[in-house]
Amino acid sequence: MPVADSDQKLIAQWKDEPAPLLPLLHAFHDRDGHLSDDALRAISEGLNTPLADLYGTVTFYHHFSRSPGGLNAPRVCTGNICCLHGGNEILEQLKAQGQAATEMPCSGRCDAPIPVLRGHQTLAGESATELRPSPSPVPRPNPGGTEEALFINIRKKHHNTLGAYQAHGGFTALKSVLSGQPQEVIDTITDSKLAGRGGAGFPTGLKWQAVADCDRHPKSIICNADEGEPGCFKDRALMDYDPYALIEGMIIAAFATGSPRGFIYLRYEYPETYALLEHCLAEARKAGLLGENILGSAFEFQLYLRRGAGAYICGEEGSLLNSLEGKHPFPRNKPPFPVTHGFEDKPTAVNNVETLCAVPHIINKGPKWYHSLGLGEHSGTKLISLSGDITHPGNYEVPIGLPLKTLLYDWAGGPPSGRKIQAVTMAGLSGGFLGHQVIDQLTLDDPCIRSHGSFLGAGGIMVFDDSRDMLKAAHDAMAFFAHESCGKCFPCRIGTQRLTERLRGENKELSAKDWNAEVNDINEVMKATSACGLGMAAPHVTESLLKYFPEQVAAATQS
């Protein structure tokens, strides 16, 4: 069957662009409201991609609909926090109205539940009849009186416009680095002790140095803006209210590493953020801040925006790179690492939104200033996304090393009236639970949190008060990991399913002792043999459940 002229024009618009598959799929999806067989055949032919491979890739993503009208069908967040506030009830209400509503994993609006995506609009409300367009909440005011770095200007009016950003000192850091040498930038970032804020905590200066030292071209800077970890929504706030800080940080990173191109890989569930970033990039190009001869210098940097399609695993850098390249988004084996073999097998620095937004501030005020923001020996600040059973949920910028109890009670108002905090999660869900028994001992830094069997990660903290069933909370968390497992390795693919079944109460014939032994065995195998961080992190949920809530586990397994 010949390809329609309209399809050929759409393909011609994108096929010669860098990383063309995702924007091309979105173009057809937006135009038709779904991805038809004819569209996939046209894309397969236009990009010279085997149809079977393309079909497997498309069906891996949650938000590419294969059914007519699927784009505009409501998708309701049934993530862990939204379930506490009635997400499942809204889903059923919409179905009862005759709408083809489906559930989606956490969509990064834990501070303003319940989000519902319809087309390219985010709605929110506490019932199906109350759903209204929902702007991203502004980060919480800093009640602690500590100095902020990333949030210092974010609450100012119109700060997400180019004029306001420049009026608040924006792009002065870029101007200063363009008059110096790339190595000076890397040295400054290294001296600041800035580490990756997306979860891994790898030293940023060391990563940039590795890319700069690699004699293979072209190099790339990639911003991981996928932010799919449940309970994490800090990057959304930065992009919505301080987008030019991200752009400036990426240009500086590109200059430091010698990268002529960059990509922002944005999660699907932020449609309004996507539109804003498109506008900001266009404004930056008009102002001579992107493209050739940036600010009259000899430096060139092209920055592209690419939107994912709903897959938690694409937050893992290898999966993200494969997704950008139009491949099936499986994690990559390491080594080699992205700093030498990243996008299109060339040197690539993959950094998180929060990490990149910190860069202009560090350049402007110096590494000693940034280091001084932390408490004790800790360097800098950390953005924390706080949600769940807490009086004032939202995004907070805290000095690294701040006592957790200070954040929960002094800054965020504590649990609802008459309730006590039973548990918190760390690193979204990936760090598992920390029980009320240790909250007084915790400070918000990795060494302390790791000493209790968890980690700070991307900074998502969910709060569960004493009315919550922790076995159910653990089940819902593990069900999420089972749903999002890419399936590449069987320890994760099978392990998350078996753990979900155990937490659901299957295999009632097992004694409590045997139940614990089997769960512990699965945990150890997954941690030792999984191919990526998802399979290694998921066991934190069951390990911490057994550690802090053995009575609840015993009651459930003996019933």
VOTI-279693 format. One record per residue (C-alpha): residue number from 1; residue in one letter; x, y, z. Coordinates in steps of 0.02 Angstrom, whole numbers. Example, Ala and Ser with C-alpha at 12.3 -4.5 7.8 and 13.67 -1.06 7.14 Angstrom:
2
seq,type,east,north,up
1,A,615,-225,390
2,S,684,-53,357
***
This chain:
559
seq,type,east,north,up
1,M,0,0,0
2,P,76,168,-50
3,V,111,295,87
4,A,-13,440,88
5,D,52,611,38
6,S,7,684,208
7,D,107,546,293
8,Q,256,576,180
9,K,256,762,224
10,L,252,724,409
11,I,395,600,393
12,A,497,721,287
13,Q,478,852,424
14,W,565,742,553
15,K,669,606,470
16,D,827,711,453
17,E,815,783,630
18,P,920,710,771
19,A,830,574,869
20,P,679,576,751
21,L,574,426,804
22,L,489,493,961
23,P,439,662,887
24,L,377,575,731
25,L,271,452,831
26,H,201,598,931
27,A,162,693,771
28,F,57,550,702
29,H,-20,518,873
30,D,-70,701,892
31,R,-138,713,715
32,D,-242,554,717
33,G,-278,530,902
34,H,-194,359,897
35,L,-61,262,803
36,S,-144,163,665
37,D,-71,17,568
38,D,-54,130,417
39,A,42,258,518
40,L,163,127,584
41,R,191,59,409
42,A,226,235,345
43,I,349,270,486
44,S,432,101,463
45,E,461,138,280
46,G,510,319,306
47,L,642,281,439
48,N,693,114,365
49,T,648,27,528
50,P,582,-153,530
51,L,396,-148,564
52,A,407,-284,697
53,D,540,-187,792
54,L,437,-27,779
55,Y,281,-114,841
56,G,375,-186,990
57,T,445,-16,1034
58,V,279,77,1018
59,T,182,-48,1123
60,F,313,-37,1261
61,Y,260,142,1302
62,H,102,172,1405
63,H,35,327,1319
64,F,42,282,1135
65,S,-135,226,1098
66,R,-171,100,961
67,S,-358,129,972
68,P,-451,274,889
69,G,-485,415,1011
70,G,-356,349,1133
71,L,-261,514,1144
72,N,-410,605,1219
73,A,-468,465,1333
74,P,-441,514,1516
75,R,-293,435,1605
76,V,-308,440,1794
77,C,-159,434,1911
78,T,-173,285,2027
79,G,0,304,2100
80,N,34,271,2284
81,I,-9,447,2345
82,C,-160,471,2231
83,C,-231,306,2291
84,L,-229,377,2467
85,H,-335,523,2405
86,G,-462,431,2296
87,G,-379,402,2128
88,N,-463,233,2103
89,E,-632,309,2145
90,I,-612,444,2012
91,L,-563,310,1886
92,E,-723,214,1922
93,Q,-828,373,1917
94,L,-763,415,1743
95,K,-797,239,1683
96,A,-973,250,1753
97,Q,-997,406,1646
98,G,-958,301,1493
99,Q,-783,371,1467
100,A,-642,256,1411
101,A,-539,300,1565
102,T,-381,205,1604
103,E,-260,211,1750
104,M,-82,273,1738
105,P,64,261,1859
106,C,118,410,1964
107,S,115,564,1853
108,G,217,682,1961
109,R,75,783,2038
110,C,81,710,2214
111,D,69,886,2286
112,A,-97,919,2195
113,P,-195,758,2177
114,I,-287,687,2084
115,P,-213,722,1910
116,V,-303,663,1754
117,L,-227,680,1581
118,R,-346,714,1438
119,G,-260,747,1273
120,H,-124,874,1309
121,Q,-203,946,1465
122,T,-183,906,1649
123,L,-342,913,1752
124,A,-353,885,1939
125,G,-485,868,2074
126,E,-552,759,2213
127,S,-695,688,2110
128,A,-739,663,1928
129,T,-857,812,1932
130,E,-724,929,2005
131,L,-587,903,1876
132,R,-515,1070,1820
133,P,-357,1129,1730
134,S,-219,1120,1858
135,P,-63,1228,1851
136,S,93,1160,1932
137,P,101,1213,2117
138,V,237,1339,2157
139,P,372,1271,2275
140,R,335,1292,2459
141,P,406,1447,2546
142,N,562,1412,2646
143,P,506,1417,2828
144,G,676,1370,2897
145,G,766,1532,2857
146,T,907,1437,2771
147,E,985,1505,2611
148,E,918,1432,2450
149,A,1012,1407,2288
150,L,893,1337,2157
151,F,733,1411,2229
152,I,805,1584,2265
153,N,709,1666,2122
154,I,580,1535,2077
155,R,433,1615,2168
156,K,459,1784,2084
157,K,326,1839,1961
158,H,353,1789,1780
159,H,524,1713,1819
160,N,491,1583,1683
161,T,503,1718,1549
162,L,668,1765,1467
163,G,656,1948,1516
164,A,623,1914,1699
165,Y,757,1780,1707
166,Q,886,1900,1637
167,A,827,2038,1754
168,H,862,1919,1900
169,G,1040,1888,1839
170,G,1005,1751,1713
171,F,1140,1708,1584
172,T,1275,1808,1676
173,A,1356,1640,1716
174,L,1356,1592,1533
175,K,1434,1758,1483
176,S,1573,1735,1610
177,V,1618,1557,1558
178,L,1622,1600,1373
179,S,1762,1723,1409
180,G,1866,1587,1493
181,Q,1919,1408,1464
182,P,1812,1249,1473
183,Q,1928,1170,1601
184,E,1897,1315,1720
185,V,1712,1271,1719
186,I,1746,1089,1758
187,D,1865,1137,1899
188,T,1733,1252,1976
189,I,1598,1118,1971
190,T,1720,989,2041
191,D,1770,1105,2184
192,S,1587,1135,2228
193,K,1563,947,2257
194,L,1402,952,2157
195,A,1342,774,2135
196,G,1203,704,2027
197,R,1033,749,2099
198,G,934,621,1999
199,G,971,477,2116
200,A,1143,406,2080
201,G,1244,545,2162
202,F,1392,532,2043
203,P,1510,683,2051
204,T,1460,802,1911
205,G,1634,872,1883
206,L,1707,698,1864
207,K,1574,653,1735
208,W,1605,811,1634
209,Q,1793,784,1642
210,A,1775,609,1570
211,V,1672,675,1423
212,A,1792,820,1393
213,D,1943,703,1394
214,C,1869,581,1269
215,D,1934,614,1093
216,R,1779,556,998
217,H,1649,669,919
218,P,1515,733,916
219,K,1485,738,1102
220,S,1315,768,1183
221,I,1236,839,1339
222,I,1072,755,1387
223,C,954,815,1522
224,N,860,673,1604
225,A,692,757,1636
226,D,595,594,1638
227,E,565,605,1827
228,G,459,447,1835
229,E,498,397,2014
230,P,335,397,2113
231,G,330,537,2239
232,C,456,645,2144
233,F,398,809,2065
234,K,539,933,2099
235,D,604,938,1920
236,R,430,984,1859
237,A,434,1138,1972
238,L,605,1191,1907
239,M,554,1173,1726
240,D,387,1261,1751
241,Y,452,1409,1851
242,D,639,1420,1810
243,P,659,1343,1636
244,Y,797,1458,1579
245,A,908,1401,1723
246,L,900,1227,1647
247,I,940,1295,1474
248,E,1085,1400,1540
249,G,1152,1253,1639
250,M,1149,1142,1484
251,I,1240,1272,1378
252,I,1375,1288,1511
253,A,1390,1098,1521
254,A,1406,1091,1332
255,F,1543,1222,1333
256,A,1638,1132,1470
257,T,1633,963,1383
258,G,1647,1020,1202
259,S,1473,960,1154
260,P,1389,1041,1003
261,R,1219,960,1034
262,G,1102,923,1178
263,F,932,848,1215
264,I,802,873,1350
265,Y,713,707,1372
266,L,547,754,1455
267,R,421,634,1528
268,Y,255,621,1437
269,E,150,666,1588
270,Y,204,848,1586
271,P,114,916,1431
272,E,107,1096,1490
273,T,292,1090,1533
274,Y,328,1027,1358
275,A,238,1176,1279
276,L,328,1298,1394
277,L,500,1224,1355
278,E,465,1231,1168
279,H,428,1417,1188
280,C,580,1449,1296
281,L,697,1361,1174
282,A,627,1465,1031
283,E,653,1625,1131
284,A,830,1575,1176
285,R,871,1544,992
286,K,802,1715,944
287,A,909,1796,1078
288,G,1068,1715,1014
289,L,1084,1602,1167
290,L,1073,1442,1064
291,G,1137,1395,893
292,E,1293,1464,809
293,N,1406,1598,882
294,I,1320,1603,1052
295,L,1329,1780,1124
296,G,1453,1827,989
297,S,1576,1688,1033
298,A,1639,1548,922
299,F,1541,1421,1024
300,E,1394,1328,944
301,F,1265,1224,1035
302,Q,1102,1155,969
303,L,973,1101,1098
304,Y,826,988,1057
305,L,670,941,1155
306,R,610,760,1150
307,R,456,694,1238
308,G,445,518,1307
309,A,287,415,1301
310,G,268,343,1474
311,A,393,214,1536
312,Y,473,220,1708
313,I,627,127,1647
314,C,671,273,1532
315,G,730,366,1686
316,E,877,244,1686
317,E,1011,324,1577
318,G,1042,174,1464
319,S,856,154,1429
320,L,841,340,1400
321,L,981,336,1271
322,N,903,188,1182
323,S,735,277,1182
324,L,812,433,1106
325,E,896,329,971
326,G,730,249,924
327,K,776,79,994
328,H,679,-30,1115
329,P,711,58,1282
330,F,801,-82,1373
331,P,941,-37,1494
332,R,1117,-51,1424
333,N,1254,-160,1491
334,K,1395,-66,1579
335,P,1536,-46,1539
336,P,1551,44,1422
337,F,1479,196,1508
338,P,1389,342,1425
339,V,1535,460,1456
340,T,1628,365,1319
341,H,1489,272,1227
342,G,1324,364,1250
343,F,1207,440,1121
344,E,1247,363,952
345,D,1396,278,1036
346,K,1484,445,1065
347,P,1538,529,1229
348,T,1384,591,1323
349,A,1350,674,1489
350,V,1179,630,1557
351,N,1127,746,1698
352,N,968,775,1797
353,V,865,936,1790
354,E,909,984,1969
355,T,1094,956,1938
356,L,1098,1065,1783
357,C,995,1204,1863
358,A,1123,1217,2003
359,V,1264,1253,1881
360,P,1231,1439,1843
361,H,1216,1478,2029
362,I,1381,1392,2066
363,I,1468,1484,1924
364,N,1399,1651,1984
365,K,1434,1631,2170
366,G,1577,1509,2175
367,P,1607,1332,2238
368,K,1643,1385,2417
369,W,1474,1470,2428
370,Y,1384,1314,2365
371,H,1481,1200,2480
372,S,1437,1312,2628
373,L,1251,1286,2603
374,G,1261,1109,2672
375,L,1266,1068,2857
376,G,1424,1000,2934
377,E,1534,918,2804
378,H,1395,906,2676
379,S,1395,1013,2520
380,G,1250,1108,2444
381,T,1062,1088,2450
382,K,937,957,2397
383,L,762,978,2329
384,I,639,868,2422
385,S,467,820,2355
386,L,359,788,2507
387,S,187,708,2492
388,G,62,593,2576
389,D,-5,611,2752
390,I,76,779,2788
391,T,-3,949,2821
392,H,96,1047,2692
393,P,149,937,2545
394,G,258,1013,2410
395,N,435,1047,2355
396,Y,563,1108,2481
397,E,745,1156,2460
398,V,840,1096,2613
399,P,1023,1103,2663
400,I,1098,930,2646
401,G,1111,858,2821
402,L,948,937,2885
403,P,862,826,3015
404,L,714,737,2936
405,K,607,777,3088
406,T,639,964,3060
407,L,572,951,2882
408,L,422,846,2929
409,Y,365,940,3083
410,D,440,1116,3084
411,W,432,1150,2897
412,A,287,1042,2835
413,G,172,1047,2987
414,G,176,863,3035
415,P,41,732,3002
416,P,-147,768,3000
417,S,-224,815,3166
418,G,-239,668,3284
419,R,-124,555,3184
420,K,56,499,3202
421,I,185,464,3067
422,Q,202,278,3045
423,A,329,274,2902
424,V,409,374,2764
425,T,483,318,2600
426,M,650,376,2534
427,A,700,400,2352
428,G,518,395,2300
429,L,481,210,2313
430,S,654,146,2270
431,G,724,170,2445
432,G,585,72,2530
433,F,513,121,2698
434,L,591,194,2854
435,G,487,164,3010
436,H,438,288,3144
437,Q,565,202,3256
438,V,711,290,3167
439,I,639,456,3108
440,D,719,550,3253
441,Q,890,481,3201
442,L,884,529,3017
443,T,967,674,2929
444,L,940,710,2745
445,D,1104,649,2676
446,D,1155,486,2596
447,P,1279,424,2728
448,C,1149,434,2866
449,I,1005,363,2764
450,R,1111,221,2694
451,S,1162,173,2870
452,H,978,131,2897
453,G,964,27,2738
454,S,893,157,2619
455,F,957,304,2514
456,L,908,483,2476
457,G,902,460,2287
458,A,802,588,2191
459,G,727,659,2351
460,G,547,597,2349
461,I,477,570,2524
462,M,304,495,2549
463,V,227,501,2722
464,F,110,366,2790
465,D,18,401,2952
466,D,-38,271,3079
467,S,-204,241,2990
468,R,-120,159,2842
469,D,-97,-27,2809
470,M,89,-44,2773
471,L,68,-215,2694
472,K,-50,-138,2566
473,A,70,9,2541
474,A,210,-116,2508
475,H,99,-216,2389
476,D,53,-61,2289
477,A,236,-11,2278
478,M,291,-183,2220
479,A,147,-192,2095
480,F,213,-30,2020
481,F,387,-104,2000
482,A,314,-263,1924
483,H,213,-160,1801
484,E,364,-53,1754
485,S,494,-191,1740
486,C,557,-188,1562
487,G,569,-379,1560
488,K,747,-385,1496
489,C,814,-487,1642
490,F,717,-625,1726
491,P,769,-588,1908
492,C,675,-423,1899
493,R,538,-480,1781
494,I,493,-632,1885
495,G,550,-570,2055
496,T,439,-416,2059
497,Q,290,-524,2008
498,R,323,-654,2142
499,L,345,-521,2277
500,T,183,-437,2223
501,E,93,-605,2239
502,R,165,-634,2413
503,L,113,-461,2470
504,R,-60,-490,2397
505,G,-79,-642,2511
506,E,-61,-784,2387
507,N,18,-949,2443
508,K,-80,-952,2605
509,E,-11,-1125,2640
510,L,158,-1049,2685
511,S,196,-1024,2869
512,A,253,-851,2924
513,K,431,-918,2939
514,D,429,-993,2764
515,W,348,-835,2693
516,N,487,-728,2765
517,A,621,-848,2704
518,E,552,-852,2527
519,V,534,-663,2517
520,N,711,-638,2583
521,D,778,-762,2456
522,I,694,-670,2312
523,N,760,-505,2380
524,E,939,-567,2381
525,V,932,-642,2207
526,M,858,-483,2133
527,K,988,-370,2214
528,A,1132,-480,2158
529,T,1081,-519,1980
530,S,962,-387,1909
531,A,1023,-292,1756
532,C,981,-117,1816
533,G,930,-12,1965
534,L,745,-56,1958
535,G,774,-238,2002
536,M,906,-191,2130
537,A,796,-61,2216
538,A,627,-150,2220
539,P,681,-268,2361
540,H,704,-118,2475
541,V,514,-117,2489
542,T,498,-294,2558
543,E,659,-286,2659
544,S,603,-128,2749
545,L,428,-196,2775
546,L,499,-347,2865
547,K,621,-240,2962
548,Y,503,-107,3028
549,F,332,-189,3024
550,P,355,-374,3066
551,E,194,-375,3168
552,Q,89,-322,3018
553,V,175,-452,2910
554,A,149,-588,3040
555,A,-35,-544,3061
556,A,-63,-552,2873
557,T,33,-713,2842
558,Q,-47,-805,2987
559,S,-226,-758,2944
***
